[in-house]
Amino acid sequence: MKNSSAYIDYLSPTGLIGFWVLFIGLVFTGLMFYFVFFRFNEDDFSYKDRRRKKLEKEAQARKIAKLYPKGKY
């Protein structure tokens, strides 16, 4: 009975396997925190999205120019 509980000691935080499980868990948690909270705040638009926004601004400028034409007075 005593020998079967000796294997559980390896899984404790002071044991060899337990330490590595905790260490890998902390690294994984840190990476997930970085990707979830910091990477979402970056303005990382795709090429198509930047092109679409540029075309929308140009179309908006043309529409505004139609509203206020420069006539000869």
N, CA and C atoms as an extended XYZ file, in Angstrom:
219
Properties=species:S:1:pos:R:3:atomname:S:1:resname:S:1:resid:I:1 pbc="F F F"
N         0.818       -1.187        0.000 N   MET     1
C         0.000        0.000        0.000 CA  MET     1
C         0.863        1.252        0.000 C   MET     1
N         1.966        1.191        0.684 N   LYS     2
C         2.838        2.353        0.754 CA  LYS     2
C         3.500        2.607       -0.598 C   LYS     2
N         3.793        1.587       -1.343 N   ASN     3
C         4.439        1.756       -2.640 CA  ASN     3
C         3.514        2.418       -3.656 C   ASN     3
N         2.214        2.198       -3.560 N   SER     4
C         1.291        2.790       -4.529 CA  SER     4
C         1.154        4.296       -4.324 C   SER     4
N         1.319        4.797       -3.118 N   SER     5
C         1.214        6.235       -2.879 CA  SER     5
C         2.518        6.949       -3.215 C   SER     5
N         3.578        6.209       -3.389 N   ALA     6
C         4.860        6.837       -3.725 CA  ALA     6
C         4.827        7.435       -5.120 C   ALA     6
N         4.045        6.861       -6.011 N   TYR     7
C         3.958        7.400       -7.377 CA  TYR     7
C         3.161        8.705       -7.429 C   TYR     7
N         2.292        8.906       -6.461 N   ILE     8
C         1.507       10.142       -6.421 CA  ILE     8
C         2.396       11.322       -6.034 C   ILE     8
N         3.457       11.075       -5.292 N   ASP     9
C         4.357       12.148       -4.886 CA  ASP     9
C         5.039       12.808       -6.086 C   ASP     9
N         5.184       12.107       -7.183 N   TYR    10
C         5.778       12.703       -8.380 CA  TYR    10
C         4.875       13.782       -8.972 C   TYR    10
N         3.571       13.671       -8.730 N   LEU    11
C         2.615       14.624       -9.283 CA  LEU    11
C         2.391       15.839       -8.399 C   LEU    11
N         2.965       15.856       -7.214 N   SER    12
C         2.817       17.013       -6.336 CA  SER    12
C         3.629       18.180       -6.908 C   SER    12
N         3.299       19.422       -6.534 N   PRO    13
C         4.027       20.576       -7.081 CA  PRO    13
C         5.522       20.570       -6.771 C   PRO    13
N         5.934       19.842       -5.734 N   THR    14
C         7.358       19.758       -5.429 CA  THR    14
C         8.020       18.581       -6.129 C   THR    14
N         7.221       17.711       -6.732 N   GLY    15
C         7.769       16.568       -7.458 CA  GLY    15
C         8.216       16.970       -8.853 C   GLY    15
N         8.906       16.088       -9.514 N   LEU    16
C         9.466       16.377      -10.825 CA  LEU    16
C         8.378       16.578      -11.885 C   LEU    16
N         7.443       15.673      -11.971 N   ILE    17
C         6.384       15.771      -12.983 CA  ILE    17
C         5.437       16.911      -12.643 C   ILE    17
N         5.112       17.082      -11.392 N   GLY    18
C         4.214       18.164      -10.970 CA  GLY    18
C         4.779       19.531      -11.282 C   GLY    18
N         6.083       19.703      -11.094 N   PHE    19
C         6.720       20.980      -11.412 CA  PHE    19
C         6.595       21.292      -12.899 C   PHE    19
N         6.851       20.312      -13.733 N   TRP    20
C         6.785       20.555      -15.185 CA  TRP    20
C         5.351       20.788      -15.652 C   TRP    20
N         4.393       20.111      -15.028 N   VAL    21
C         2.992       20.351      -15.378 CA  VAL    21
C         2.605       21.785      -15.014 C   VAL    21
N         3.010       22.238      -13.842 N   LEU    22
C         2.722       23.624      -13.449 CA  LEU    22
C         3.437       24.619      -14.353 C   LEU    22
N         4.685       24.357      -14.688 N   PHE    23
C         5.461       25.267      -15.529 CA  PHE    23
C         4.848       25.382      -16.927 C   PHE    23
N         4.518       24.255      -17.529 N   ILE    24
C         3.911       24.272      -18.866 CA  ILE    24
C         2.539       24.940      -18.806 C   ILE    24
N         1.794       24.713      -17.742 N   GLY    25
C         0.500       25.365      -17.576 CA  GLY    25
C         0.614       26.871      -17.470 C   GLY    25
N         1.616       27.358      -16.751 N   LEU    26
C         1.827       28.804      -16.643 CA  LEU    26
C         2.244       29.411      -17.979 C   LEU    26
N         3.099       28.732      -18.704 N   VAL    27
C         3.510       29.229      -20.025 CA  VAL    27
C         2.320       29.260      -20.968 C   VAL    27
N         1.541       28.217      -20.990 N   PHE    28
C         0.361       28.153      -21.850 CA  PHE    28
C        -0.646       29.249      -21.480 C   PHE    28
N        -0.877       29.456      -20.179 N   THR    29
C        -1.791       30.496      -19.734 CA  THR    29
C        -1.285       31.872      -20.145 C   THR    29
N        -0.003       32.103      -20.022 N   GLY    30
C         0.575       33.378      -20.442 CA  GLY    30
C         0.420       33.619      -21.929 C   GLY    30
N         0.627       32.588      -22.735 N   LEU    31
C         0.460       32.733      -24.177 CA  LEU    31
C        -0.993       33.018      -24.539 C   LEU    31
N        -1.916       32.329      -23.915 N   MET    32
C        -3.329       32.568      -24.198 CA  MET    32
C        -3.737       33.978      -23.772 C   MET    32
N        -3.235       34.441      -22.638 N   PHE    33
C        -3.520       35.803      -22.187 CA  PHE    33
C        -3.001       36.802      -23.206 C   PHE    33
N        -1.808       36.589      -23.733 N   TYR    34
C        -1.236       37.486      -24.726 CA  TYR    34
C        -2.086       37.511      -25.992 C   TYR    34
N        -2.444       36.344      -26.512 N   PHE    35
C        -3.191       36.296      -27.763 CA  PHE    35
C        -4.612       36.808      -27.608 C   PHE    35
N        -5.231       36.594      -26.466 N   VAL    36
C        -6.616       37.012      -26.297 CA  VAL    36
C        -6.711       38.507      -26.012 C   VAL    36
N        -5.886       39.051      -25.138 N   PHE    37
C        -6.062       40.426      -24.709 CA  PHE    37
C        -5.188       41.428      -25.454 C   PHE    37
N        -4.007       41.057      -25.894 N   PHE    38
C        -3.121       42.033      -26.520 CA  PHE    38
C        -3.171       41.999      -28.035 C   PHE    38
N        -3.331       40.850      -28.633 N   ARG    39
C        -3.338       40.766      -30.089 CA  ARG    39
C        -4.627       41.298      -30.695 C   ARG    39
N        -5.741       41.276      -29.949 N   PHE    40
C        -7.005       41.777      -30.479 CA  PHE    40
C        -6.996       43.293      -30.608 C   PHE    40
N        -6.138       43.979      -29.869 N   ASN    41
C        -6.107       45.434      -29.904 CA  ASN    41
C        -5.282       45.983      -31.056 C   ASN    41
N        -4.573       45.152      -31.757 N   GLU    42
C        -3.763       45.617      -32.875 CA  GLU    42
C        -4.643       45.848      -34.096 C   GLU    42
N        -4.352       46.896      -34.834 N   ASP    43
C        -5.066       47.166      -36.076 CA  ASP    43
C        -4.348       46.426      -37.197 C   ASP    43
N        -4.679       45.187      -37.343 N   ASP    44
C        -4.009       44.329      -38.303 CA  ASP    44
C        -4.990       43.987      -39.417 C   ASP    44
N        -5.261       44.982      -40.282 N   PHE    45
C        -6.230       44.774      -41.342 CA  PHE    45
C        -5.587       44.063      -42.522 C   PHE    45
N        -6.382       43.316      -43.230 N   SER    46
C        -5.885       42.607      -44.399 CA  SER    46
C        -5.778       43.575      -45.573 C   SER    46
N        -5.149       43.118      -46.628 N   TYR    47
C        -4.978       43.950      -47.818 CA  TYR    47
C        -6.330       44.317      -48.418 C   TYR    47
N        -7.235       43.360      -48.483 N   LYS    48
C        -8.557       43.623      -49.058 CA  LYS    48
C        -9.342       44.625      -48.211 C   LYS    48
N        -9.210       44.526      -46.908 N   ASP    49
C        -9.922       45.443      -46.031 CA  ASP    49
C        -9.382       46.860      -46.181 C   ASP    49
N        -8.068       47.014      -46.261 N   ARG    50
C        -7.489       48.346      -46.467 CA  ARG    50
C        -7.915       48.912      -47.811 C   ARG    50
N        -7.953       48.093      -48.841 N   ARG    51
C        -8.368       48.538      -50.178 CA  ARG    51
C        -9.836       48.950      -50.180 C   ARG    51
N       -10.680       48.164      -49.497 N   ARG    52
C       -12.104       48.484      -49.409 CA  ARG    52
C       -12.317       49.818      -48.714 C   ARG    52
N       -11.603       50.063      -47.630 N   LYS    53
C       -11.747       51.331      -46.912 CA  LYS    53
C       -11.269       52.507      -47.765 C   LYS    53
N       -10.204       52.302      -48.524 N   LYS    54
C        -9.700       53.363      -49.401 CA  LYS    54
C       -10.730       53.684      -50.479 C   LYS    54
N       -11.340       52.660      -51.071 N   LEU    55
C       -12.363       52.881      -52.094 CA  LEU    55
C       -13.597       53.565      -51.510 C   LEU    55
N       -13.961       53.215      -50.281 N   GLU    56
C       -15.098       53.871      -49.632 CA  GLU    56
C       -14.818       55.350      -49.397 C   GLU    56
N       -13.601       55.698      -48.985 N   LYS    57
C       -13.249       57.103      -48.775 CA  LYS    57
C       -13.270       57.873      -50.093 C   LYS    57
N       -12.777       57.242      -51.162 N   GLU    58
C       -12.801       57.907      -52.462 CA  GLU    58
C       -14.226       58.116      -52.940 C   GLU    58
N       -15.090       57.129      -52.739 N   ALA    59
C       -16.494       57.264      -53.135 CA  ALA    59
C       -17.171       58.353      -52.305 C   ALA    59
N       -16.858       58.426      -51.038 N   GLN    60
C       -17.424       59.454      -50.179 CA  GLN    60
C       -16.954       60.836      -50.631 C   GLN    60
N       -15.694       60.965      -51.007 N   ALA    61
C       -15.170       62.248      -51.483 CA  ALA    61
C       -15.863       62.660      -52.778 C   ALA    61
N       -16.132       61.707      -53.684 N   ARG    62
C       -16.839       62.031      -54.925 CA  ARG    62
C       -18.265       62.489      -54.639 C   ARG    62
N       -18.946       61.828      -53.713 N   LYS    63
C       -20.317       62.215      -53.369 CA  LYS    63
C       -20.353       63.614      -52.751 C   LYS    63
N       -19.396       63.914      -51.911 N   ILE    64
C       -19.339       65.252      -51.308 CA  ILE    64
C       -19.039       66.292      -52.373 C   ILE    64
N       -18.167       65.968      -53.331 N   ALA    65
C       -17.842       66.895      -54.399 CA  ALA    65
C       -19.062       67.165      -55.273 C   ALA    65
N       -19.953       66.197      -55.448 N   LYS    66
C       -21.190       66.407      -56.208 CA  LYS    66
C       -22.129       67.354      -55.484 C   LYS    66
N       -22.131       67.297      -54.166 N   LEU    67
C       -23.017       68.177      -53.405 CA  LEU    67
C       -22.566       69.622      -53.447 C   LEU    67
N       -21.275       69.848      -53.509 N   TYR    68
C       -20.737       71.206      -53.504 CA  TYR    68
C       -19.883       71.402      -54.771 C   TYR    68
N       -20.512       71.576      -55.923 N   PRO    69
C       -19.731       71.746      -57.145 CA  PRO    69
C       -19.073       73.135      -57.192 C   PRO    69
N       -17.925       73.152      -57.838 N   LYS    70
C       -17.207       74.420      -58.004 CA  LYS    70
C       -17.621       74.977      -59.352 C   LYS    70
N       -18.515       75.923      -59.315 N   GLY    71
C       -19.020       76.514      -60.554 CA  GLY    71
C       -18.309       77.820      -60.871 C   GLY    71
N       -18.471       78.276      -62.085 N   LYS    72
C       -17.884       79.552      -62.490 CA  LYS    72
C       -18.877       80.645      -62.156 C   LYS    72
N       -18.502       81.543      -61.307 N   TYR    73
C       -19.393       82.656      -60.932 CA  TYR    73
C       -18.832       83.958      -61.405 C   TYR    73
